[in-house]
C-alpha cells in the first residue's frame, strides 16, 4: 500500500487544474468567469509553493481539489 502525501499530490492537482483551465478557456465567453476563478486558485497555489509556507500549501491544495 502506497501512502500519498500533500507533497506528492499538490503538483498533480496543479497539473489537473491547469488542464481544467484550458477546458474552461475553450468555452469562450461561457467559461470566462470560471477560467478567471481557476487562474486565481492556480496563482495562489504557485505563490504558496514558492513561499514554502506549509499552511498556505495546505489551503491551496484544498482549493485545487475543489476545482471542477
Secondary structure, DSSP 4 states (H G I P E B T S, - for coil): -PPP-HHHHHHHHHHHHHHHHHHHHHTGGGGHHHHHHHHHHHHHHHHHHHHT-HHHHHHHHHHHHH--
